[in-house]
Amino acid sequence: MRLKISHNMEIAHRLSLAPESSKCYKIHGHGMQVELLFLVEQGADGMAVNSANQPMEYGDMKKMFRDHIDGKYDHHLILNEEDPWAVTLIDRNKGVNGVEGTLPGLVTVPGDPTTENLAKWIAEWACGNYRCDVICCIDETQTNGAEVKYHWNSFGASMIRGSI
């Protein structure tokens, strides 16, 4: 059985590892549609259950997913933690009024915030939190997107390569 939850996020990002001639090297934005597909079983009572045989209730699932997207990605500037701009923006505000600071809304991530990486990071988060196999689909535009599948086992989440 597959359960599906969707949410949108408006992000700004840049791909600092792209060639300087690439338009993605510049800070730009996207309105992205994020969809999670949960690959689960149906319990004896008819409700979906995760790999730990725990019931999956839509209201709780939607709230946790949307809170994660809204808190971490939506209306944020997402930069590679190694991006020179991210380092400059973080360092410049150290010690202002005795508080370490960053540019408001800046989120740094361990790699370029490509659509593929965003799908991977969200799928890994979802797989670990919902304790089931997950497919994360992100539409970056109306014509382009990425899809990643993660597998849950008792050791945690792992990406399944070449399975989609």
C-alpha positions in Angstrom: 0.0 0.0 0.0 1.2 3.5 -0.7 0.1 6.6 1.3 0.8 10.0 -0.1 1.3 13.5 1.4 2.3 16.6 -0.5 3.4 20.0 0.5 5.0 23.0 -1.2 8.1 25.0 -0.3 9.4 28.2 -1.6 13.2 28.3 -1.4 16.2 30.3 -2.5 19.4 28.5 -3.2 22.5 28.5 -5.3 24.7 25.7 -6.5 28.2 26.8 -5.5 29.8 23.8 -7.2 28.3 24.5 -10.6 30.3 26.3 -13.2 30.3 30.1 -12.7 28.7 30.4 -16.2 25.7 28.3 -15.0 22.5 30.2 -14.1 22.3 27.9 -11.1 25.5 29.3 -9.7 23.6 32.5 -8.9 21.2 32.8 -6.0 17.7 32.1 -7.4 14.4 30.7 -6.2 11.9 27.9 -6.8 8.4 27.1 -5.7 8.8 23.3 -5.2 6.2 20.7 -4.7 7.3 17.9 -2.3 5.5 14.6 -2.3 6.2 11.7 0.1 5.0 8.2 -0.8 5.0 5.8 2.2 5.4 2.2 1.2 3.5 0.4 4.1 1.4 -2.6 4.9 -2.3 -2.7 5.9 -2.9 -3.7 9.5 -5.6 -6.0 10.7 -7.9 -3.1 11.5 -7.5 -1.6 8.0 -5.1 1.2 8.9 -1.7 1.5 7.4 1.2 0.3 9.6 4.9 1.1 9.3 7.8 -1.4 9.5 7.5 -1.5 13.3 3.8 -2.4 13.0 2.8 1.0 14.3 -0.4 2.6 12.9 0.1 5.5 10.7 -2.5 8.2 11.2 -2.8 10.8 8.5 -3.3 13.8 10.7 0.0 13.1 12.7 1.9 12.3 9.5 0.8 15.5 7.7 1.7 17.7 10.7 5.1 16.2 11.2 6.0 16.4 7.5 4.7 20.0 7.0 6.3 21.2 10.2 9.7 19.8 9.0 9.4 21.4 5.5 8.2 24.7 6.8 10.8 24.9 9.6 13.8 23.7 7.7 13.3 24.7 4.0 10.2 26.9 3.3 11.2 30.6 2.8 14.8 29.9 3.6 18.1 30.6 1.7 19.7 27.2 1.4 23.5 27.1 0.8 26.2 24.5 0.8 28.0 24.7 4.2 31.2 25.0 2.2 29.9 27.8 0.0 32.1 30.8 0.5 29.0 33.0 0.8 27.6 30.9 3.6 30.9 31.0 5.5 31.1 34.8 5.0 27.5 35.3 6.1 27.9 33.2 9.2 31.3 34.7 10.2 30.4 38.3 9.6 27.8 38.2 12.4 29.7 36.4 15.0 29.8 38.3 18.2 27.2 41.0 17.3 25.6 42.0 20.6 27.3 39.0 22.2 25.3 36.6 20.1 26.6 34.4 17.3 24.3 35.0 14.3 23.7 34.3 10.7 21.7 35.9 7.9 18.0 35.5 8.9 16.6 32.4 7.1 20.0 31.0 6.1 20.2 27.2 6.3 23.4 25.4 5.5 23.5 21.8 4.2 26.3 19.3 3.6 26.5 19.7 -0.1 25.0 21.7 -2.9 21.2 22.1 -2.4 20.3 20.5 -5.7 16.8 19.1 -6.1 18.3 15.7 -6.0 20.0 16.4 -2.7 16.9 18.0 -1.2 14.9 14.9 -2.2 17.6 12.7 -0.6 17.7 14.6 2.7 13.9 14.8 3.0 13.6 11.1 2.2 16.2 10.1 4.7 14.5 12.3 7.4 11.1 10.8 6.5 12.3 7.2 6.4 13.9 7.5 9.9 11.0 9.4 11.4 8.1 7.4 10.0 10.0 4.0 10.1 9.0 2.8 6.7 10.2 2.8 3.1 9.7 6.2 1.5 9.9 7.7 -1.9 10.4 11.5 -2.0 9.5 13.3 -5.2 10.3 17.0 -5.7 9.1 19.0 -8.6 11.5 21.9 -9.0 9.5 23.3 -11.8 6.5 22.2 -13.8 8.8 20.2 -16.0 11.8 19.1 -13.9 12.1 17.1 -10.7 13.9 14.4 -8.8 12.8 11.2 -7.0 14.6 9.2 -4.3 13.7 6.0 -2.5 14.9 5.2 1.0 14.6 1.8 2.8 13.9 1.5 6.5 15.3 -1.4 8.5 16.1 -1.8 12.2 19.4 -0.1 11.7 17.8 3.0 10.2 17.4 4.6 6.7 19.4 3.8 3.6 19.1 5.0 0.1 18.1 2.4 -2.5 20.2 2.9 -5.6 18.9 2.2 -9.1 15.5 1.0 -7.9 13.2 3.7 -9.2 
